[in-house]
């Protein structure tokens, strides 16, 4: 009985104990839009025009550290919403898209058997498969563009430094 109680207590305390990491908060007019923690991916541009993309290694003393080096928070000019890159043309994987294409003749045959003209049946079946693909790509072009948050009057970065840096004792020689 004691071992079960001890096991339950250890399991309960192990799931409840988590540490909070330092955060970098992107705010718009004082309202938090996005939070970047240590270990999250960020894309930003400095005032000199250099662009950094990578995993945040450490946030400490008003600096953002990547695996290569650090950037002071006041040097950040632009934070990007997502990385530049190509988006998928199809909203589903290739196998699902091939299966939906195989359904076009079946749907057309069903409509022809029920008395609809062949041309209207074929156009309806093709529309059911390809109109969602066209709308998905239109949405990607309009709404999912690479948005830039320019740090200045509207957007700002705030650092939440929960853990002060460790003081390393100096060596006396």
Secondary structure, DSSP 8 states (H G I E B T S, - for coil): -HHHHHHHHHHHHHHH------EEEEEETTEEEEEEETT-EEEEEETTS-EEEEE--EEETTEEE-SS-EEEGGGEEEEESS------SSSS-HHHHHHHHHHHHHHHHHHHHTT--HHHHHHHHHHHHHHHHHHHHHHHHHTSS--EEEBTTTEEEEEE--S----------
